[in-house]
Amino acid sequence: MKDENDKAVAGELPEDPEEGTRVIDDGPRLVNVHDLLNGSLQRALKPRQKRGGTTGNRRLDQITGGLRGGFTWVMAAETSFGKSSWAVSLADQNLKSGGHVLIISTEDAPGIYGDRLLARRGKINAKRLRDGEITQDERNRAVEVVQRAEKEPIYLNAIGKPVEWVLKHLPIMVREYAIDIVIVDYLQEMKAEKRYQDRRLELAAIAGDLRASIKSLGVCGILLSQITKKADGGPPNKYSIRDSQDVANGAEVVVLGYEIATQFTDERGNEWKAGTKVLKVDKNKTGPKGTVPMTWDAEIAAFFDEPDPAYDAIDNLHDDFNDVFKDDFDNAR
């Protein structure tokens, strides 16, 4: 029979030192140095379990390590930035790679998301799609998109539902459909049955309860939120989240979406155009901060991971990528 040392050499020790044990006393348990380090070793030796995915943007994946199971992101952006369109783009990228995504909507009906995904996949003009005026070519592409569509759950209508309702059903849905990524769109529209002293405390509690559920399920969660523009017109930070700065405190990653107000040249000589949509990583538990340009197609109202030629040089920066953005666009004002 193999002893503990033999199992360690063979890579057979569990990552969790408590695996296989039975709780007889629910008191505090200290983890020793050996068990702590062995857990790290076993995780390093084993392939990562897929309970996360991609952000849909390789630059953002480079900074954050992508979407990881047990991590909760807060993605907060200005009104009209395209938070929901970003969520749909992210969902689409992960669906194409075999992932399982659940969008919990607190505001928009399924038809809104259907239009966004159809416009993105079929390269269809979003305005013509909205108005029922698509061209024959667009009609043909739309039919092809529908015919190839996955029979995969993606949307939960939580409009008017309290967070307690979501928390009750979320574990069942995640386990039944092997969900990897849960997106809540969006936080400020969610309410709680429990009464709180003010809205700030309510939102902080809602975010905390969602994080706890997501972490316990081992999936990646993304809470969409709004931000309030800074009075000086500068780039937002994690404390710009509307109604509750506490929302950012428990998240592993906080990304902020906004548009560059003024064209400028960074320290490497790269020209940044006014109006460019960017995502600023303002909190990253396991990596650096940084700011990433986004490719936005206004005609079909979708984000794509197809770099703007003006920013091609950024892809060649590799490990020192974030040095370009160390000032977080403070010079852009």
N, C-alpha and C positions, 0 to 999 in steps of 0.2 A: 504494500500500500504506500502510495506517495505521501511524504510528509509535506509540511508547508514550504520548505526550501525547494523540494523537487517540483512542486506545483508552480512556484515562483519562476524557476528556470524555464519550465515548459509553458509559461504564460497562461496558466490555468486558474490562478487565484482570481476571485471576483473583484470587480472594481470597488464594490461597496463592502466594507468589512463587516457590516451587519447582515449581509445576505445569508439566508439559511438559518438565521437565529430566530428564536421565539421570545417575544416580549413577556416577561413575568413581572417586571416592575418598570413603570413608565417614568422613572427618574432620570436625571441627567447622565449622559454617557460621554466620557472624554475619549477622543480618538488619539492614539499614540502616533509618534513620528513615522514609525515603520508602516503602519496601515495607511497613513495619509499619503506617503510617497509611493507606496505600492499601488494605490488607486490611480495615481497619475501615470505610473509605468504601464499598468494594464490598459488604460485608455489610449496611451501612445502606441501600444503594440497592436491594438485591434482596429479594424476599419470602423470609421464613424457610422453610427446608425443614422439613417436618413429620417430625421424628424425636424427638418428645416428646409432650406432651399436657397434660391438666389434672389437678390433684390431686383434683378432684371437689368442691372447696370454694373458692368465689370469693374469700373473704377470704385463704385461704392462697395462692391464685394471685396475689393482689394483692401480697403481701409478697415472694414468691419469684420471681415471673415465670412460674410454672408449671413443668412438667417439660420440661427442655431436653436435646436430644441431646448426648451426651458428658459429661453431669453424672451423678454418683452421689449419691444421697441415702442417709442412714441414718435410718430411722424406728425409734426405740426407745421401748418403753412398758412400763408395769407389767404383770405377769401379770393377765389377765382384763380388760385395757383394751379389747381388741378389735382387735389388730394385724391378724389375718387378715381380719376383717370389714372393716376399713378398706381393706385391699388389694383385696378383692373389690369394694367400693364404687368404688374408684378405677378398677379394671379395667372395671367396668360402665359408668361414665361415659365412658371413652375408647372402648369398643367401640361405644357408641351414636353417637359422633361420627365413626366410621370408622377409629379407631385399631386397632393390632394389639398385643396385650398377651400376655406370656408369664409365668406364675407358676411358678416352680421351687420345688416343695415338698420340704422335708427332713423334715417331720413328719407332715402330715395327708394321708390318702388322698383320691382324687378325689371320693368321695361327700360328704366334709365340705364341700368347696368348692361342689359341686353344690347341696347343701342351702342353703348361705348365699346363693348367687345366686338360687335358686328362691324362697326366702323373700323376698328383697329385691324381685325383679321382680314376683312375684305378690302381694305384701303378705300373706304367709301367716305365721301364728303359728309361730315357730321351734320351740317345744316340741312342739306338735301334729304338726309335720312330722317332727321327730325320732322321735316315738313312734308314727307311723303312724295318727294320729287326726284328720287334717284334715277340715274340714267339707265339705259338698257344694259350697258356693260357692268355697271354697279349692281344691277339686279341679278345678272348672271353670276357675278362673284359672290353676292350674298347667298344665293341658292347653294353654291358649292360649299361655302363656309358652314351653312346649316347641315348639309349632308355629311360633312366630315366631323361634326361636333361630337364631343365625348358625352357619354351617358354618365356624367360625373356630377355629384352634388356640389354646388358652389355658393348658393345664395340662401340666407335665412332672413325672413322679414321679421324684424324686431321693432318696427315702428310702433311707438306707444307702449312698448313692453318695458317693465322695470328690469333693472339689472338682476334682481333675484330670479326672474323667469329665465333669463339667459344662463345664469349660473346653474340652475337646476337641470337644464337640458344639454348644456355644452359637453359635459363628460360623456353622455350617451352618444351624441353625434360624433365626437372625436373618435371614440372607440369603434363605433359601428362602421364608420366610413374611412378609418385610418387617416384622419386629417393630419397634415403636417404643419399647416400655417393657418392661424385664425386672425382675421382682420376685422376690427370693430370700426365702423364708419357711420357716425363719428362720436367722440366722447361727450361733447357738449349737449347732444340731443338725448343722452341717456339719463334716466331718472332712477331713483330708488324708492321702494315702498317705505323704508325707514325714514323717519324725520330727522333732519340735521339742523344745527343752529344757523348755518348759512350755506350758500351754494358752493363756496370754496371747499368746505369740509365734506359736502356730499360728493363732489367730483373726486376729491382725493380718496374717499372711501370706495367709490365705484372703481376707480383705477386700481386701487390696492386689491380689491376682491377679484377683479379680472386677472391681475397678475398672478395672484396666489393660485387660482384655478388653472391657468395656463402652465405655470411652473410645475404643478402637481401632475399634469397630464404629459409633460415632457415635450410639448410642441412649441413652436415659435408663435408669439403673439405680436400684433401690430395694432396699436391704438392710434387712430387718426384724431387730430385735434386742431383747433384754430390758434392762431397767435395774434397778438395785438402789436401793431407797428410801434417802433420806438419813436419817442418824440423828436429825437435829433435826426431821424431819418436813416440811421445806421443799420447795419445788419442785425437781425434778431439774435437772441441767445435763448438758452433753455428756460430762462425765467420770463420769457415773453409769452409763454403759453397762457391762453385766455382763461380767466376765472380761478385758476389754481396752479401756482408755481410748484406745489407739492407733487403734481402729476409726474414731473420729471425725476423726482428724487429716487423712486424705486425702480426705474427702468434701467435696463442694461445699456441700451442705445437710445439716444435722442437725435433725430435728424430734423432740420428746419428747412422748409421750402420758401424761397422768395426769388424775386427778380433783381438783377443788378441794376442799380439806379443810374449809374454814370459809367461810361466807357473809361477803362483805365489799362495801364500796362503794369504787369507784375514784375518782380525783381529778376525774372529770367527772360524778360522781353516779350512775353506772351500778351497779345492784345485780347482784352475781355470786352465784349460788346454789351452795351446797355440793352436791357430787356432779356438777357440770357437767364433762363430759369436754372437755379442751382439748388442743390441739397447740401446743407451744412451739417456735418457730424459734430455736434457740440458736446456729446457725451458718448464715450465708448469704453465700456468696462474692460475689454480685453485688447485694446489697441489704441492707436493715435486718433486725434481729431483731424479734420480736413474738410475741404469744400469741393464739390463735384459738379461740373457743368452737366446739364441734362439736355437731351435732344428732344425737342417738342415739335410735333407736326400739327400746326394749327388747323389745317384743312380737315383732318380726321380726328382732331382733339385727342391725341395719344402721345405717350412717351415711347421712345425707341432707343435701344442700345446700339445706335449707329452714329458714331462720333461726327460732330460738325468738323469739317476740314480745318476750320480755324483753330481747333484744339487738338489736332492730331499729335502735335509735339508732346502733349501731356502723356500720351500712351507710352512714350519712350523714356519716361523718367524712372520707372520701375520703383526700386526701394526708396528713393528719395522723393517720391511723388509728393508727399505731404509738406516738404520744405517750401514748395511754391505757395502754399496756403497758410503758412504759420501765423500770419497776422489776421487770418479769417476775414479777409476783405475789408479790414478797417481802413485801408487806403482808398477804398472805392467811393467813399463818401465825398 
